[in-house]
């Protein structure tokens, strides 16, 4: 069984440094379509950058958790 224990940050090309972290309202549309939060998809609105990041991390977490279960089940069936 292969252990997946490391996460690698590819780049910071889309990163934004906030002047005031308590004011994280953004208006630009950034993000991978597979992980983007619903509020980013709405036209002509602002959204919480932190909230959108949490959504994306949640999607990645659920995907990895479910994939791990699926991968383990496949390995059990092959034994």
C-alpha positions as CSV (number, residue, x, y, z in Angstrom):
1,X,0.0,0.0,0.0
2,X,1.3,3.4,-0.9
3,X,1.0,6.1,1.8
4,X,0.1,9.6,0.5
5,X,1.3,11.9,3.3
6,X,2.7,15.0,1.6
7,X,0.9,17.9,-0.1
8,X,2.9,20.0,-2.6
9,X,2.0,23.6,-3.3
10,X,2.7,24.0,-7.0
11,X,2.7,27.8,-7.4
12,X,1.5,31.1,-6.0
13,X,0.6,32.6,-9.3
14,X,-3.0,33.3,-8.2
15,X,-2.2,34.2,-4.6
16,X,-3.3,37.6,-3.3
17,X,-1.7,39.3,-0.3
18,X,-4.3,41.2,1.6
19,X,-3.5,44.6,3.0
20,X,-6.1,44.1,5.7
21,X,-6.8,40.4,6.4
22,X,-10.2,41.1,7.9
23,X,-11.3,42.6,4.6
24,X,-11.0,39.7,2.2
25,X,-13.7,40.5,-0.3
26,X,-12.6,39.8,-3.8
27,X,-14.2,40.3,-7.2
28,X,-12.0,38.6,-9.7
29,X,-12.7,35.0,-10.9
30,X,-9.9,32.7,-10.0
31,X,-9.7,29.0,-9.3
32,X,-9.7,25.6,-10.8
33,X,-13.2,24.7,-12.1
34,X,-13.1,21.4,-10.2
35,X,-12.7,23.1,-6.8
36,X,-14.1,26.6,-7.3
37,X,-16.8,27.7,-4.7
38,X,-20.3,28.6,-5.9
39,X,-20.0,32.2,-5.0
40,X,-17.1,32.7,-7.4
41,X,-19.3,31.5,-10.2
42,X,-22.0,34.1,-9.6
43,X,-21.7,37.1,-12.0
44,X,-20.8,40.6,-10.8
45,X,-20.5,39.8,-7.1
46,X,-17.8,39.9,-4.4
47,X,-17.0,36.9,-2.3
48,X,-14.9,36.0,0.7
49,X,-11.5,34.9,-0.4
50,X,-11.0,32.9,2.8
51,X,-14.4,31.3,2.5
52,X,-13.7,30.3,-1.1
53,X,-10.3,28.8,0.0
54,X,-12.0,26.8,2.7
55,X,-14.6,25.5,0.2
56,X,-11.8,24.4,-2.2
57,X,-9.8,22.7,0.7
58,X,-13.0,20.9,1.7
59,X,-13.5,19.6,-1.8
60,X,-9.9,18.4,-2.0
61,X,-10.3,16.8,1.5
62,X,-13.5,14.9,0.6
63,X,-12.1,13.8,-2.7
64,X,-8.9,12.4,-1.0
65,X,-10.8,10.8,1.8
66,X,-13.2,9.1,-0.6
67,X,-10.5,8.1,-3.0
68,X,-8.5,6.5,-0.1
69,X,-11.6,4.4,0.8
70,X,-12.1,3.4,-2.8
71,X,-8.4,2.6,-3.3
72,X,-8.3,0.5,-0.2
73,X,-11.5,-1.4,-1.2
74,X,-10.0,-2.1,-4.7
75,X,-6.8,-3.4,-3.1
76,X,-8.8,-5.7,-0.7
77,X,-10.8,-7.2,-3.6
78,X,-7.6,-7.9,-5.6
79,X,-6.1,-10.0,-2.7
